[in-house]
Structures are given as structure tokens and as C-alpha cells.
Amino acid sequence: MTVAHGRSVPTASRRWFRWRPDQQWEAYLFLVPSLIGFLIFTALPVIASLALSFVHWNLLTPPIFVGVANYVQLLTRDRIFQKVFWNTAYFIVTIVPLQLILGLMMAVALNRPIRGRTVYRLIYFMPVVTTIVAAALIFQWMFNRDFGVVSAMIWKLAEWTGLPITPPDWLNSPTWARPAVVILTLWKNTGFTMVIYLAGLQAIPRELYDAAEVDGANAWQRFRHITVPMVSPTTFFLLVIQMIGAFQLFSEPYVMTRGGPAQATLTIVYYIYQNAFEFGRMGKASAIAWVLFAFIFVFTFIQTRLQRHWVHYEAGE
Amino acid sequence: MRSTLLGRRHPRSGSWVAHLALHGALLAGSVLMLLPFAWMLSTSLKEPREVFAYPPVWIPSRIAWENYVETVSVMPFGRFYLNSAIVAVSITALQILTSSLAAFAFARLRFWGREPLFMLYLATLMIPFQVTMIPNFILIRYLGWYDSYKALILPPAFSAFSTFLLRQYMRTIPMDLDEAARIDGASSWRIWGQVIMPLSGPAIAALSIFVFLGAWNDFLWPLVITASLDMRTLPVGLSAFQGQYNVQWHLLMAGSVIALIPVLVVYIVAQRWFVEGITLSGMGGR
């Protein structure tokens, strides 16, 4: 983001000297296509959505103004919303740290000068570009208890080790459906984390490692005291966007488990979808969307406040 | 950086053991990453009786190519492809066009209200899509565009994020170029088209890849805004296919292969630009 400020700032007198009235109108012409779309499909819908959250409306009968009833009902009496909230929290606290740790491990390994690292990178990033619906379908099939390949592997493991392990009925068990969704998400997205971390790692000056090595620091110490602090801006960036992403989890549980069993994988966005397009509760769905926005906003704000305690920016930046 | 890494003279202590362990771990990781693809491909080529065999069969005893014929005959996958292609190409083209025009104004022209307007664009970046989705759905229905290309293409054709990204890039181009062109009598339109756009090539290429891929893989909006089989994009079509053929795993997996092959081919061919694009688009977090 530093590049944005790279060009010299014109002084006030130069700015006014260059002011041209014709540029004014031209500028608006350049903006018009984007601005029209922005107003119609973003700005007005934001306002409309807020207004909608204060009504009951099923699109068939006229909307009824209900004040903050949607919010009150949602936050105090809606048992499903409470469930949905904790499900989403479960996904965030599992997916985000695991993705960061695995992604960093992959990136550190692939930042070394080893044979075939281009091929490894190619393979690890492959799931990122795949269509989520197809990926979720494949995992649904892999997690089939009787014929899925995951269960078969667990049986094999039990056979080899002699341990009394039996594979769970992944997608039909409220306890195991969530880990299945987590595994799919990790498989799908960790390659992205890896690539971002690789970019971060490349920016660390080589001399830091050489100096540490001369001082007798071992590999773990170098990782702990150079790599981790030096990539902390990348970690911060990933933490923020992955948490926003995890808050918005929808396709994975929709395709793999349809939110079930017993609503164990129903997420906030899934609940918005259900209310709006299955139950026809446009007002309530809008209220949930705003509650989601509030969560995202608050958590992002907290993270930006906390970053000064652990994010290390190079001197002069 | 790479040359210094490769050119290291002093090998690390115990290097070959560590090296072997590293390769072992990376290979295991690769197997885990490729396993789902292999299982999908394998199932898609099995006869129904082998699909439910235990222990699972990895190599079908007979390659059942007819699964693919059956898959495309029970579901209009050709149509899904066409829809996805039309939608993704249109969204990419429109988004790049509208965003680059606006970015040019924000980055290189002066006008009344520029900063507040730009701040407004930025502010909406924080608002999740789900907030605007419902009013957009209602608006599209009101306009009579439900279940049409217009509904699939127009709402995602304008992006504050793309505008922001291109503006950031365009600001790094020296202002002297515009002034020189103006002195030579070029209009703002020519400066946009013949000076700034060509110089923004790398950013536009990177952004195009991500917009295209995002549009191609998008699920939620096409799911809510289409109803007929004829208007389904590939992901939504595949999901509808799942609903109807839930136990026909060989067909479902054939459908998944059909959906994934083009994306994977594009990725393998253009993979260099993916990584470059991520770095260029400022997603590196630096």
C-alpha cells in the first residue's frame, strides 16, 4: 500500500494552477458507468437492506413495519440463530488458525531451494482454483461412511495398528459433520494462504538469517525469532480476510450437508439464505445480514487495534 | 533472491537427512491434495456395481466412458458451460471497463467531490455481499430480470474493489506523462486509452484473472437469481444435478470432472500469472 503515496504530492499552488473546469465534467463522464452501477447495485441496496430489516415482508403481501422486532427476536429468542452463531464460531476458531499454521508450514518448506518446488506449489494451489461445488461433492462422497475412501482408510488404520477405531458416520453425525466441513475448507483454501505467505517470505532479507546463523541460532530459533515476526504483517492480513471469509461460509455446508444434520453445519449466511429464499422472510434475513456485518466490523476493528501488539513492521515503513 | 538462495555455497549441517524428511513431508502433502481429484476421476469411470465396492476400488476393472455420455445426456452441461462462459466473460469485461474508467478519474483527474466519493466506495468494501443480496434480488424481480443473463451479469459488473485496486496502481504512474500528452493535445479519453491503460497492463491482467475465476466459481448469487435449468451456471447446475442424482455417484463424479477440467487446464497453463497476480493485487499484505 506504500506505493499509493509514492508520487510526489503537488503543492497547493501547483494544484490550483492545473485546475481546469473542463476536467471537472470529463471526470464525471469517466465516473458515470461505475457510479450508476455502484448506486443501483450497492449504495441503494445498502440503505434498502437497512430499511428492510425493520419490516416483515414475504414479497407477496405488503410489508409491515415492525421496528426493531426482527433484531430483538433474533438476538433474544431465536434458538436456531444461537446455534447458527456457535456453529460459525466453531468454524472460525478451527479453520482460521489451522489454515494459518498449515499455510505457513507449506510456505516455509517451499521457500527452500529444493528440487521440484514449482510442481509442489502447482499441486498445493490446485484446490484453490477448483469450483467449490465440485469440491464439496467429492468430499461428500469421500466422507460416506460405508463406501467412502476416508472410512476405508480408518478401517485400514485400525487393522494395522490393532486399535479399536471405527470410522464415524461423518455427514450424518452432528459431531462429525463439522470437522468434515473444516477438512474440506482446509483442503480448498490452504494453498491460497501458502502463496500469500510465500510472497511475505520472499521479502525477508537473507542477511537476517545469515547473521542469526553466525550467532549460533538453530533452525527453530531462526523460525521463531526471524520468520514469525517478519511475516506478521502477512499473518495480520490473512487473519483479517480469513475471518471475514469464515464468517461468510455458505457453499461448503450447503453442498455437503445442507446445513445438517440437526443444523450442526448451519452457518450465519446459510441462515440468511434460508430465511430469505426458503421461508420468504425478507425482513428477518436482512436483519441477520446486518448482525453479520456488525460481527465482521467489530472483529475487524478489534484485530486492527490489537495488531500493534504483535504485528512487526520494518523500520521506516 | 532466488539466485542467492540457489547459489549458497555452504550446505547446512545434516542437510541430506533434513532434505529427505522435507521431501517426504511435501510428497505426503501432495498426495493429500491430489487424493480427492484421483478419487473423483476414479469414481467417474466406474461401473455402478464397483462404485459401492468395499474395500474401495481405485482402478476400475473396466473404464466406463459411457458415464460421461450419460451425464451430459441427463443434464445440459453444454448449456451450463455456455452460461458460465457468457456470464464470466461479460462480468470481467464490464468490471474492468467501468472500474478502469472510474479509477482513472479518481487517480488522475481533479474534480469536486473526488475524495468523499472515493471514501464512499471504500466504505462499501467492508459491507458483506449478503447485506446487498436481498435488495438486489427484490430489485431484479421488480425489473422483470429474474432468471436472465442481465440478472446474472449486471449486479456483479460493478466493483468498488476493482476500482480501488486499479486506482492504486494508476497512481504509481508518473503524472508527467498525462501532462506531456495534454500539451500534445490529447484528450482525457486518449490519455486513458493510449497512455494509462497500456501502462496498467499487469494490474489489469492480474485483476481479470481473479474477476473471471470469481465469476466462474460464484455460487450464491447465481443460485438465488436463476430458476430454470437453462439459466444455470456450472456450479449451480452441478448442485441441481446433485439434488436429482444423489446416489448415482459415478454420474455425479463425472459431472464434477466436467466442471473442473477447464478450470484446472486454465490454471496449469496460466499458473505463473496466478501467483504474480496475487502479489500484484496487493494481496500479499505489504
Contacts between the chains, C-beta under 8 A, distances in Angstrom:
chain1	res1	chain2	res2	distance
A	1	B	168	7.4
A	1	B	282	6.5
A	1	B	286	7.8
A	3	B	168	6.9
A	3	B	171	7.5
A	3	B	172	4.9
A	4	B	168	5.2
A	4	B	171	5.6
A	4	B	172	7.6
A	6	B	171	7.7
A	6	B	172	5.9
A	7	B	171	6.2
A	7	B	172	6.9
A	7	B	174	7.0
A	7	B	175	6.5
A	10	B	175	7.9
A	15	B	110	7.3
A	18	B	110	7.3
A	19	B	110	6.2
A	20	B	110	8.0
A	23	B	109	5.4
A	23	B	110	6.1
A	23	B	111	6.7
A	23	B	188	7.0
A	24	B	110	7.8
A	24	B	111	4.8
A	24	B	112	6.4
A	26	B	109	6.7
A	26	B	187	7.8
A	26	B	188	4.8
A	26	B	189	8.0
A	27	B	105	4.6
A	27	B	109	4.0
A	27	B	110	7.2
A	27	B	111	3.7
A	27	B	114	7.4
A	27	B	188	7.9
A	28	B	105	7.8
A	28	B	111	6.6
A	30	B	101	4.7
A	30	B	102	6.5
A	30	B	104	5.7
A	30	B	105	3.9
A	30	B	109	6.8
A	30	B	188	7.1
A	30	B	192	7.2
A	31	B	101	7.3
A	31	B	102	5.2
A	31	B	105	4.9
A	31	B	106	8.0
A	31	B	117	7.6
A	33	B	97	7.2
A	33	B	98	4.4
A	33	B	101	5.9
A	33	B	102	7.5
A	34	B	98	4.3
A	34	B	99	6.3
A	34	B	101	6.3
A	34	B	102	3.5
A	34	B	158	5.9
A	34	B	163	6.1
A	35	B	102	7.1
A	35	B	117	7.9
A	37	B	98	6.1
A	37	B	154	7.4
A	37	B	157	6.2
A	37	B	158	2.9
A	38	B	121	6.9
A	38	B	124	7.7
A	38	B	158	5.4
A	38	B	160	6.6
A	40	B	139	7.6
A	41	B	132	7.1
A	41	B	136	6.0
A	41	B	139	8.0
A	41	B	154	7.1
A	41	B	155	4.5
A	41	B	158	5.9
A	42	B	124	5.3
A	42	B	127	7.9
A	42	B	132	5.9
A	42	B	158	7.1
A	42	B	160	6.8
A	43	B	120	7.3
A	43	B	124	7.0
A	44	B	135	7.3
A	45	B	131	7.6
A	45	B	132	3.9
A	45	B	134	7.9
A	45	B	135	3.7
A	45	B	136	5.3
A	45	B	139	7.1
A	46	B	124	6.9
A	46	B	127	6.0
A	46	B	131	6.3
A	46	B	132	6.0
A	46	B	135	8.0
A	48	B	135	3.8
A	48	B	138	7.7
A	48	B	139	8.0
A	49	B	131	5.0
A	49	B	132	6.3
A	49	B	134	6.1
A	49	B	135	5.1
A	52	B	134	6.4
A	52	B	135	6.6
A	59	B	138	7.1
A	59	B	141	7.7
A	106	B	29	6.8
A	109	B	22	5.9
A	109	B	25	6.8
A	109	B	26	5.9
A	110	B	26	7.4
A	112	B	5	7.7
A	112	B	22	7.0
A	113	B	2	7.9
A	113	B	5	4.6
A	113	B	6	5.0
A	113	B	8	7.3
A	114	B	19	6.9
A	114	B	22	6.4
A	114	B	23	6.9
A	114	B	26	7.7
A	115	B	23	8.0
A	120	B	26	5.2
A	120	B	29	7.6
A	120	B	30	6.2
A	121	B	275	7.5
A	122	B	268	7.0
A	122	B	271	5.8
A	123	B	30	4.8
A	123	B	33	5.3
A	123	B	34	6.3
A	124	B	29	6.8
A	124	B	30	7.4
A	124	B	33	5.8
A	125	B	267	7.7
A	125	B	271	7.2
A	125	B	274	6.9
A	125	B	275	7.7
A	126	B	33	6.5
A	126	B	34	7.7
A	126	B	37	7.4
A	126	B	264	6.7
A	126	B	267	6.8
A	127	B	33	6.4
A	127	B	36	7.8
A	129	B	213	6.3
A	129	B	217	8.0
A	129	B	263	5.4
A	129	B	264	7.1
A	129	B	266	7.8
A	129	B	267	4.4
A	129	B	274	7.4
A	130	B	217	7.9
A	130	B	260	5.5
A	130	B	263	6.1
A	130	B	264	7.1
A	131	B	216	7.5
A	131	B	217	5.0
A	131	B	234	6.7
A	131	B	235	5.2
A	131	B	238	7.3
A	131	B	259	5.2
A	131	B	260	6.3
A	131	B	263	6.4
A	132	B	217	6.3
A	132	B	219	6.3
A	132	B	235	7.0
A	133	B	219	6.0
A	133	B	235	4.2
A	133	B	236	7.7
A	133	B	238	4.9
A	133	B	239	5.1
A	133	B	242	7.9
A	133	B	259	7.3
A	134	B	40	7.7
A	134	B	235	7.6
A	134	B	238	6.1
A	134	B	255	7.9
A	134	B	256	4.0
A	134	B	259	4.7
A	134	B	260	5.2
A	135	B	36	7.1
A	137	B	238	7.0
A	137	B	242	6.0
A	137	B	252	5.8
A	137	B	253	7.6
A	137	B	255	7.9
A	137	B	256	5.3
A	138	B	36	4.7
A	138	B	37	7.8
A	138	B	39	6.6
A	138	B	40	4.6
A	138	B	253	7.2
A	138	B	256	6.0
A	139	B	36	6.6
A	141	B	39	7.2
A	141	B	40	7.7
A	141	B	43	6.7
A	141	B	249	5.5
A	141	B	252	7.2
A	141	B	253	6.8
A	142	B	36	6.4
A	142	B	39	5.9
A	146	B	52	7.6
A	146	B	54	7.3
A	147	B	51	7.2
A	147	B	52	4.9
A	147	B	53	7.6
A	147	B	54	6.5
A	147	B	56	6.9
A	147	B	249	8.0
A	148	B	56	7.8
A	149	B	35	7.6
A	149	B	39	5.3
A	149	B	56	5.1
A	152	B	54	7.0
A	152	B	55	5.4
A	152	B	56	4.9
A	155	B	55	7.7
A	156	B	55	7.8
A	187	B	32	7.5
A	187	B	33	7.1
A	187	B	36	6.7
A	191	B	33	7.7
A	192	B	278	8.0
A	195	B	274	7.8
A	195	B	275	5.7
A	195	B	278	5.5
A	196	B	278	6.5
A	196	B	283	6.2
A	196	B	284	6.0
A	196	B	285	6.6
A	198	B	275	7.6
A	199	B	275	7.9
A	199	B	278	6.7
A	199	B	279	4.9
A	199	B	284	3.8
A	199	B	285	8.0
A	199	B	286	7.6
A	200	B	284	6.2
A	200	B	285	6.6
A	200	B	286	6.9
A	202	B	1	5.6
A	203	B	284	7.9
A	203	B	286	6.3
A	206	B	1	7.2
A	206	B	4	5.8
A	206	B	5	7.6
A	233	B	285	5.4
A	233	B	286	6.0
A	234	B	284	6.7
A	234	B	285	4.5
A	234	B	286	7.1
A	236	B	285	6.9
A	237	B	283	7.7
A	237	B	284	7.7
A	237	B	285	2.9
A	238	B	285	6.9
A	244	B	128	7.5
A	247	B	128	7.6
A	248	B	128	6.0
A	248	B	129	7.7
A	248	B	130	7.0
A	250	B	219	7.7
A	250	B	220	5.9
A	251	B	219	4.7
A	251	B	220	7.0
A	251	B	235	7.9
A	254	B	219	7.8
A	254	B	239	7.8
A	255	B	239	6.0
A	255	B	242	6.9
A	269	B	130	5.6
A	269	B	220	7.7
A	272	B	130	5.2
A	272	B	133	7.8
A	272	B	134	7.8
A	273	B	220	7.3
A	273	B	224	7.3
A	276	B	133	7.8
A	276	B	134	5.3
A	276	B	137	7.3
A	276	B	224	7.7
A	277	B	137	7.9
A	277	B	224	5.5
A	282	B	134	5.8
A	282	B	138	7.0
A	285	B	134	5.6
A	286	B	131	7.7
A	286	B	134	5.4
A	286	B	135	7.9
A	289	B	128	7.2
A	289	B	130	4.6
A	289	B	131	4.5
A	289	B	133	7.5
A	289	B	134	6.8
A	290	B	131	6.6
A	292	B	128	6.1
A	292	B	130	6.2
A	292	B	131	7.6
A	293	B	126	7.9
A	293	B	127	6.0
A	293	B	128	5.8
A	293	B	131	5.5
A	296	B	126	7.4
A	296	B	128	6.2
A	297	B	126	6.5
A	300	B	126	7.4
